Amino acid sequence: MKQAQLMTQLISKLDTNQMALQAALEEVSLWIRQRGSEDIAGNINGALDTLNQNAEFIAKGIAELTVSLGIETWRSQ
């Protein structure tokens, strides 16, 4: 059980990192767009779309792992 909980926490941390990178990329994309580089901003937004598509699957997977393992809290401090 301890290894399973560790795995769930690891995946959770990776998900948190993905969300942080997504937020940073959104800021960079906005900054680039404001300076007139629509093509570059568009490329960044394409990468953001991929992150968004995967985020829902990751969140569902974490939730399912948490429930199936009976872990009450899966976010470590």
Secondary structure, DSSP 4 states (H G I P E B T S, - for coil): -HHHHHHHHHHHHHHHHHHHHHHHHHHHHHHHHHTT-HHHHHHHHHHHHHHHHHHHHHHHHHHHHHHHHT-S-----
